[in-house]
Amino acid sequence: MVDMERISRRGGGRAARVAARAAPLEANMRPVRPGMPGGLYKPLKDEDIVRIHEAALDALEQIGLKGAPVTGVEILTATGCVVGEDGRIRFPRSVVAEMLEKAAKSVTLPGRDPAFDLELSGTRVHYGTAGAAVHIVDIDTGEYRDSTTQDLYDAARVVQKLDNVHFFQRPMVCRDIEDNYDLDINTIYASCAGTTKHIGTSFVEPSHLEGCLKLIHEIAGGEEAFRARPFVSNTNCFVVPPLTFAEESCQVMEICVRAGMPVLLLSAGQAGATAPAPIATAIVQAVAECLAGVVYVNAIQPGAPAVFGTWPFVSDLRTGAMSGGSGEQALLSAACAQMHHFYGLPGGAAAGISDSKLPDMQAGWEQAISNVMVGLSGLNMVYEAVGMHASLLGFCMESLVLGNDMLGQVQRCVRGIDITDESVSIDVIRSVCLDGPGHYLGHDQTLRLMQREYIYPEFADRSSPKEWVEKGRPELLVKAKDKLRAILSTDSHLIAPELDERLRGAYNLVPLRRN
């Protein structure tokens, strides 16, 4: 153990003084940033990937999918897909290969603020929210209450202030709104009013798209402006596993693709329930379903921006309940990232889910394990990374805030170790040991790298027991509540007043408290 008092007497105190007054670094100099490459962790061997790919093609060619809307049947058969006597659409290998060639290999998901643009390619990793929680976790009472439009707006405002949460996909349902059209409208409005990061949302019915697109275009400054920078993407559950198209969601997808809106092609089977129990076969089914989506989208518009959304979940086979915080879930999502790389397509999957009801130790290990594993695997879009509890049924604001700290550490793992001529040189070791004070705390190299090479938590406590007592025994959740209160006490509404007034006159928008 380092004797800090001895080092301070010998000149190491200078390092502490510098650290205490160091200002935040510019974005391009921070130790972690959006889009850092992963890909070092590979649970699947190369031959495993090929076998999964071939099995997925077999499933598409021999079993196919049922339930496509009439328009979808027309689109798919025009590309060479075949409708069997049983009504299922089968996908010849040649058709899948052709559409994979046409598919976009890199997708940019813009924010309303260009500083938050996300480049989805290769093994670049981004973390964000997602889900459809129906409850908010009250950590003071331990109770779960219905989530509201205000909660969605507040969550967006918090994400706007969190450096390590890179996008805002709707994490909860506004249960204070009964009309489904108003639900879709208010989800878009509350999200855009709270953040200028990229937003993901879903639409309940195809008929809602006309009004929803009009609202989005007004916020963007016109349809052309939105098509140039589509800051809202569609989370589309176009399949209901196993191997069944979701008719209305497919119709929504067709409209969104033609409107220039990026689409997340989401297959969310649950291993042991709506997907096979073997982890490998659950991946096979998810890949097959998403390949069907790739064919569908690129038959509508070749090269349309789409995310390969293999989201297979896990069941606790003792009860049949979902287990999003399991080690098996982390393996599934990490392996899916390898499949995305195999196809050279932008991809996304779920991680960071906790089965715990509160932000406790169970939540900590569940969230960290899966987020690290998928980050190291190079997953482009890590959805549901923070805030999600009770196997996606509950969203916790304090957990969202604490999750930013966790994701900082996670992304430091993703970044890995920099091997350069300087970092492996023994010149500094020689200087310290032979000519210097025998420690590195005050060395120029240490001071130069202390903020670029290392990341420091905002909430996690690294003090000694004595210092912790002197500070009043600070508690993690109390600090998170203070941070949450500070963010939400500030008016940070991100829609201009004149536009806001116009939108409120045109749509049935829920009043929102701004501080």
N, C-alpha and C positions, 0 to 999 in steps of 0.2 A: 504493500500500500504506500502511496506517495505521502511523504511528510510535508503537507502544504505549509505549515508554519515555518519549517526549516527553509523551504524554497522561497517563501516570502522574504525572509531575512536576507537571502542571498540574491535578491533582485527579481524574483518572480512576480512580485506585486504589480509590476508594470503591466503584465498581461491582464490582470484583473481590472485595472483601471481602464485600459483600452477597451476591453469587452463591455464594460459597464456603459461606456458612452458611444459605442459603435452604432451608427445609423443603419437602417435597413438598406440592403443592396439594391441596385437596379435589377429589374426582372431578369435580364439576360445573364446576371452574375449570381443569382440565387443558387443554393445547393440543389434545390429541386424545382422543376418547372413542368408545365403541361407538355405532354408529348414526348417525354424521355423514352428511349428505346428499351424494351425488355427483351424477352426471348431466350434467356439463359436456362430457364427451367423447362424441361420437356418430358412430361410423364409418358408420352407415346414415342416408341421407336419409329424410325422411318417406315419399316415394313408394316407396323401397326396402322399407320396412317393410310397406307395404300389399301390394306384390307378393309378398313372402315369405309374408305371411298368406294371400293368395289361393291361392298355390301349395300351401301346407300344407292348406288346405281341399279343394283339388282332389285331393291325395293321399289324404286320408281318405275322400272321397266316391267316387273312381274306383278306387283301389287297395285301401284298407282294410288291416286287420291280420288275421293268422291266429294260431291257437294259443291262444285264450282257453280257460280251464277251463269246464266245464259251468256252474258258478255264474256265471261272468263273462258267458257268452253270455246267460243268463237276465236278468242285471242290465242288460246293454246293450240287448238287444232290447226290454225293457220300456220303455226310454226313446225308442224309435223307430229305433234302429240296425237294419240289415238284414243278414241272413246270406245271402250269395250261394250259387249252386250250387257254387262252388269252395271253399266253407267260410270264406271271408274275411268279416269283419265290416266293413261300410261305414257311415260316419258322415255322414248328411245335414247340410248346413250349418245347417239350422234347429235340429237337436239340439245341435250344438256351441254355437251362439249361446245357446240356452236354458240350457245347463249353465254357460257362462261367466257368465251373469247370477246364477246361484245360488252360484258359487264364492266362497270367502272372499277378500276384497280386502286384508285385514290379518290377520296371524297373529302371535301372541306365542309364542315358544319359551321357556318358563320354565327357570330354573336351580333347583336345590334351594335355593340361596340367592337370594332375590329381587333382590339387587344385580346378579345376572348375567342377568336377564331380557333377551331380545332382541325388539325390536319390528320385525317385517318388514312394511314398507309403503313406498310411494313409492320414493325413491332412497336410503333409509337403508342404510349399508354395514356389514357385519360380517365379520371374518376368523377363520378357524379351521382345524383340522386335518381330515383325511379320508384315505381310501384303504384299500388292502388290501395293504400291503407285506408281503413274505414274508421280508425280510432286515432286519437291523440293520447299519448302517455302523459299523465300528470304525475311528476315525480314527487310532489309534495304529499299527495294522498295515496299514490299507488293505484289510482283508478284509471280506467280507460273511458274516454268520452268520445262522442261523434266528432269527426273532423269537419271543419267548416271552410268557407271561402276565405275568411280572415286568416285561418291557419295556413292555408296555401300561400296567400300573399306574404305572410310573415316568414314562412320558410324560404320563399324566393328572396326576400330582403336579406335574410341571414346568409344564404348562399352567395349573394352578391359580394359579401364582405369576407368570404373565406377563400384564401389563396389556393388551397389544395383541393377544393371542390370545383371542377372545371366546367360543369354544365348542370342545367336544372331541368331534369325530366320530371313531370308531375309525380310527386311521391304519394299523394293522397287524393281521396275523392271528397268533393264538397257536398257533404250530406245535408246541408241546410237548404239545398236547392232540389226541388221535386221535378221540375220540368227538364227533360234531357237536353233540349236545345239550349236552354238557359245555362245548364251545367257546362256544356261545351264552350259556350261564349265566355262565361265567367272564369273558366279554367284558363283560357288564353289570356284574358284581360288581367287577371290577378297575377299570373306568371310574368307577363310583360311589364306590369306596373312595378314588380318587385326586383327584377334583374335584367341586365343587358347581356347576360351570358346566353349561350344557345339553349333553346327550350324544346322539350319534347312533350307531345300530348297525343291523346287519342280522340276519336270522334265516335259518338254512339251510333249515329245513323248516317247513311250517305246523303240524305236530304239536308243535313245540317251544314254540309260543306259550303254551299253558296254563301250563307251568312257568315260562317266562320272565316272563309277566305277573304270576304269583304272587310271584316274587322282587321285581319292580319295585314291586308293591303293598306288600310288607313293608317295603321301604326307604322308600317314600313315607308309610307310616303308614295304609295302607288304600286300597281301590280308589277310593272317593270322593275322597280326598285327591289321588290321582294324576290322576283325571279333571279335578279343579279346577286342577291345576298339572302338566301332563304334561312332566316334565323329561327324558324320554327320547323320542326320535323314531325312526322307522323309515326307514332308507335303503333304498329299494326299487327294484331294477332290474327293473321290471315288464315291460320290453320287452327283447328281444334283437334289436338292429337287424340288417337293415332290416325295420321294420314287422311284427314278430312278437312276440306276447305271450309272456312267460315264465310258464308255467302255475303252477308252485309259488309264484313270487314274487307273482303275482296273488292267489293264495289267502291268502298272508301279508298282503297289502295289505288284503283284505276284512276279515280278523280285526282288524288294527290300527285301521282306520277305525272299526269298531264298538266297539272298546275305548277310543276317545277319544285314541289316540296320533297325533300329527302324522306325516305321511308326506312324504318327499322322493320325488317322482316322477322317477326318474332314467333318462334316455335317454343312453347313452354310446356312440354310434356313432363310428367312426374314419374320418375323411375319407380316401378312397382305398382303404379296405378294407371296412368295414361301413357306410359312409356315402359318398355321392358325393364325388368329388375336388374339385369347385368349392366354395369356402368358402360361397358363398351357398346352394347346394343342400344342403350338409351342415346348414345352419341350417334350411332348409325341412323336411328329414326329422326333425330333432330336435324342431322345433316341432309337427309333425304328431303325432309319437309322444306328446309331452307333452299335447297337446290331447286325445288319446284317453284319457290318464290322468285329465285333469280331468273328462271325461264320466263315466268309470268311478267315480271317487271320489264325485262329487256325485250320481250315481245311487244310490249306497249311502246316503249321508247328505249332503243339501244343506248347503253351508257348512262341511264338515269341513276341519280345518286341513291344508293341503297346500302344498308348495313346488314350483314349476314348475321342474323340474331338467333343463334343457337342458345336457348335458355333452358336446357333440361334441368329439372329440379329433382330433389331426393325425397323419398318417403321413409319415415321410420316404420319399418315393416312389422313392428310389434303392434302398431296402432293404425297405420295407414295415414297418419298425420304428416304434413310436410315438415321437412327438417332442413331448412335453408342454411343453418349454421354448422352443418356437419362437415367432417373431413371429406366425405364422398362428394359433397357439393363443390368443394374447392377443387377436387380432382376433375370432376366433370367440366367445370368452366375452364380450367387450365388446359385440358385436352382439347376442348372446343377451339381455343385460341390457336392451337397447332393446326387444326383443320382449316381455319380461316387463312393461315399463312400458306398452307398447301395449295389453296385455290387462288391465292394472291388477292383476296378480297378484304375490304374493310369489315371488321367484325365486332360483335359485342356479346356480352353474356353477363350473368348476375354474380355478384360477390358482395361480401360485407353484411349479409343478412344475419340477424341474430334470432334464435328461437327464444331467448330470454325475454321476459316481459318488461324488464327495467335495465337501465345502463349500469350493469353490475359486472363482476369478474367474468361470468359466463359470456356476457355480451362482448367483453373485451377480447377474449381469446377467439371467439367465433368470428368476429369482424376482422381481426388482424390476420388470422391464418389464411382466410380465403382471399383477402385483398392482396396480401403479399404473394401468394401463389399465382394468382392470375396476372398480377403485375409483372412478376418475373417471367411468366410465360409469354408476355408481349401482347396481351389482349388490348385492342384499340380502345374500346369503350367498356368501362367497368360500371355497370348499372347497379343501383340499389346499394352503393358502397357505404353510405352513412345514414344513420337515423332510423333504420328499419328494425323493428322488434316484433316479437310474437309471430314469427314466420310470415312476415309481411302484413300482418293485420294491424299493427300499431306503428305510429311514427312519433319519435321523441325529439323535440327541439334541442334539449340539452345534449342529447346524444349526437345530434348534427354538429353542434359546436365542438364537442370533444372529438368527434370524428375528424375534424380538420387537423387536430394535433396528430391523431393516429396516422392519417394519410400522409402527413409530412414524413414520419418515420418510414412508412411503407414505401414511399417514392424514393427515399434515400437508399433503401434496399434495392429498388429497381435500378437506380443509377449505377450501382456497383462500385468497383474500385478502379480508380484512374491509374493506369500504368504508363508512366512517361519517363523520360531520361531523368528528370528531376526527382520524381517520386520514388525511384529506386536507387538514386545516387546515395553513396555513403559519405559524401562530403560533409553534410551537416552532422552526421553521427561522429565523424572524425573531429570536427571542430568542437562539439560539445564535450566529448570524452577526453580529448587531449589538450584542448586549449581553453575550454569554457567552464561554466559553473556546474556541469554534471546533470543538467536538466534542460528541457526544451521549452518551458513555459514562456519565457521572455524572448525566445529566438525570433528573428525576423520572419523566418519561414512559417513558424506557428502563427504569428500575428497575421501574416498574409493569407493564410489558408483557413483561419478559424471560422470564418463565416461562409466561405465558398465550398469548403470540403465537409463541413459539419452543419447539421440542422438542430435547432434548439426548440424544445416544446414551449408552448405558451402556458399550458395548464399543468402538465405533469411535473411533479415535485422531485427535485434531485438534491435537496438540501439534506444536511445531517439531521439526526433526531433533535439535537440541541437547537439548531437553527429553526427547525420546523416548529418547535415549541415557542421559541422567541417570536415567530411570525404569527402566533395565535392558532397553531394547528390547522392550517387551511385545508378545506375539504374540496375534492375535485368537483363534485356536483354544485357546490356553492359557488365556486369560481365560474363554472359554466353558466349558472343562472345569472350571475353578475354581467357576464359578457353578453348574454342574450338580452338582458334588460337594456344594456347600453346601446346595442344595435337597434332595438325596436323602439327606443325612446326618441330616436332621431327621425325626422320626416325625410324619407328617402324615396319618395314616389317618383318613378322613372318614366312617366308619361306627362308630356307638357300640358300645362293647365288648359290652353285653348282646345287642344285635341281631346283632352280628358272630358271637358264639358260637352264637346260634340258627340263623343262616344256614349256618354250617359244619356244624351237625348235620343240616340238611335237604338240603344240596346237596353235590355232589362238587367242592369248591373247592380250587384249587391254593394251597398255602401261599405267602405273600408276605413278602418281606423288607422291613421298614419303614424301615430306615436303614443 
